Amino acid sequence: MKTLKSDSSHTAEYYRNLGMSKALGKDYKVAIKEFNRALKIDPHDLGSLIGRGYCYSQLGYKTQALEDWSKAGKLGMIPKQDSTS
């Protein structure tokens, strides 16, 4: 993964890790804020897109979750579902 730096010297990876930690603790709203920070630094950060989508889904924001997961899928990280199954 890229480790692009922001003006505050923190990387997208740093904020993604904070987001993951908050998501594991079920603090989804704070996790989303951290993922947003990571995505501001690196809009193609797949882990942050997937993590933020998960948090959105846990909060009942299905449309936002699907948007994040769709974007991640277009970036090649999420395997496409077989429509015949």
N, C-alpha and C positions, 0 to 999 in steps of 0.2 A: 504494500500500500504506500501511497505517497505520504510524505511527511512535510507538506507545505507549511510554511510558518505564517502566522498572522502578525499584525503590528505589535501585539503584546508578547511576542516570542513563543506563544503556545501553538502547537501544531493541530491539524485536523485530527490526527490520531489521539492527541491528548484529550480533546473534547469528546471524541467518539468513545474513548474509554470511560470518561466521566458519565456520559450518557448510558453506556452499558451498565455501569455500576448502579446508577439510579434506577434503571429499568429492572435490574435484578432485585432491588429493594422495593419494587412496585411503586416508586415515586415517578410515575409516568409523565406528569406535567413538567417536572424539572428535567427529566431525561430528554424530553422533546426540545427544551431550550438548549441543552448541551449539544444535541444532534444538530440543531439549527446553527449553532456556532461553528461546528465542524464543517457543515455544508456551505457556510459563508466563505470559509477558507478554501474548501475543495468541493465544488458542487457535484463532483462525480464520485464522492466517497461512498462506496457501495455499502460498507458496514453501517454507516450513519443512515443511509436511505432505508435499509432493511430494518434497523433498530427503531428508527422513528416510525416507520410503518407499523411495526409491532406495537409500539406505545399507543399510536392512534387507534389501532384495533382494540386494544385493551380498554380504552376510554370510550369506545363506541363510535369513533369517527371512521366509519368504514370507507367512505369515499376518499378521504385523505390517505388512509392506509393503502388502498388499491392504487392510488396515484404514485405513491412512493415505490411500491413494489413493482408497478409497471415500468417506472423509470429505471429501477435497478435491473429489471429483466431486459430492457432495451440495451442496457450497458453490458449485458451478457453474463450476469452473475446468477440469475435464477433460471433453472431449466424450464423450458416451456412444457406445459401439460399436454399430454396426448388427448386430443378431443374425442378419440374413439373409446376411451375407458370410462 
